[in-house]
Amino acid sequence: MGYKQVLPLESEERHKNEALFARELEKYEEIRRPAILEIKGLHATVSGREILKGINLSVSAGEVHAIMGPNGSGKSTLASVLAGNPRYEVTGGQVLLDGNDLLPLNVEERAREGVFLGFQYPVEIPGVSMANFMKAAMAEKRRHEGLEPLSASEFLRLVREKAALVELDPAMISRSVNEGFSGGEKKKNEIFQMAMLSPRLAVLDETDSGLDIDALRVVGEGVSRLRRPDNAIVLITHYQRLLDYIVPDFVHVLYKGRIIESGGRDLALKLEKEGYDWLINRQ
């Protein structure tokens, strides 16, 4: 007589859901665009302490991936490692951008290749106007792409167009970078810079942090408008509310330096309702 394992009802339902998602993902993989970002077995430390303990993630062109998880799980560390923050030491694994090794490149080189980091806490740069800051960034990007710098009229036209995208007062472009800006204005300014630079890969580290409802809507809708078939967005957030405006293709839960669960937007809704304990208790 054969033996059949009997699972508790809740466990059985979970296995069914996991199997269903795995089948849907397998079908989706067949039609996905080429990967822009591939992370394979990524390990990283800061001050000798291991934070990332084997991250695996593939992000294809046109996709938005949301990364959620409790405080201290390694979400901001992952963003910093992707951007090339020298405080973090990569001790294992690979990070590929369009199939090319990203890890040997410094921060400036990664930016030229199209990596953009939106900061959780944007810094103020007194004495450097937003206009000059963006002119320098745009000129460097275009030089790397073999293009001529924008003329003054072209630059101003682009500034007006992209500022309108995030409802940023164009007059603020003449002010020092983020100096005297409110929290919402700083986050709008981050997305304005993203719009100007049109990165291949945007990593947004808790862009919703500190935003009121109106600013959250403006920033979220601005990011959604910047989504294209030829770019990718990795969105780090604590709250499902941002995903009302930026609808992700995949949601991943990061815990203790590893991705412990992946799913669709429904996963974010469940986390908002039930928290993380049901996942953590399975580990």
Residue, then its C-alpha position, 0 to 999 in steps of 0.5 A: m500500500g503506497y504512502k501519501q504524506v498528509l499536510p495540514l490544511e493551511s500548509e497544503e493550501r500554501h503549497k498549492n499556491e506556491a505551485l500555481f505561482a511557479r507554473e505561472l512564472e515558468k510560462y511568463e519566463e518564456i515571453r519575458r524580455p532580456a534581463i537588464l539586471e541579474i543578481k546571482g548569489l550576492h553576498a555583501t558585508v559592512s564593517g565586517r558584518e555580513i548583511l546580504k547572504g545570497i541574493n538571487l534576482s532577475v529583472s527584465a526590461g519593462e519590469v518593476h520589482a518591489i522589494m519589501g521586508p522588515n527593518g534591518s533585512g538588507k533592503s537599503t544595503l542591496a540598493s547601496v551595493l547596486a549603486g557601488n557604495p564603497r562602504y559595502e564589500v561584496t564577498g561573493g556572487q555576481v551582479l550583471l547589467d545587460g550581461n556585463d559585470l557591474l561589480p568592478l565599476n565605481v559609482e561614476e562608471r555605474a551611473r554612466e552605464g545607466v544605474f540610478l539610485g533614488f535616495q531614502y534621505p536625499v542630501e543637500i548640496p549648498g552652493v551647487s544649483m540644480a541647473n548646474f548639477m543637472k547640466a553636468a550630469m546630462a553632459e557626462k551621460r551624453r558624452h558617454e553615449g557619444l552624443e553632443p551636449l544639449s543646447a541651452s534651449e534644449f536643456l531648458r525645454l527638457v527641464r520644464e517638461k520633466a519638472a511638470l511630470v512631478e509637479l516640481d516648481p521650475a523656479m526650484i531648479s535655480r536653487s541649491v540641490n535640495e537646500g531648504f526643500s521639504g521632504g516631499e520636494k526632495k523626493k520629487n526632485e529625485i524623480f525629476q533627476m531620474a526623468m532627466l537622466s532616463p536610466r537603464l536601471a532605477v533603484l528607488d530606496e524607500t521613495d515613499s518615506g516621509l511623504d504625505i498622501d498628495a506627495l505620494r501620489v505625485v511621486g508614484e504617478g511620476v515613476s509610473r510614467l517613467r516606466r518604459p519597455d527598455n528600462a527596469i525599476v527596483l522599488i524598495t518600500h515598506y508599504q503597499r500604499l506606494l504600489d497603488y500608484i506603481v504597480p509591480d510585476f513581482v514582489h519579493v520579501l527580503y529577510k535576514g539578507r535573503i529573498i524568502e518569498s516572491g509573488g505578484r502584487d497580491l503578496a504585497l496586499k497580504l503583507e499589508k494586512e497580515g504583516y511578516d510573521w507568517l513568513i518569518n515563522r516558516q523559516 
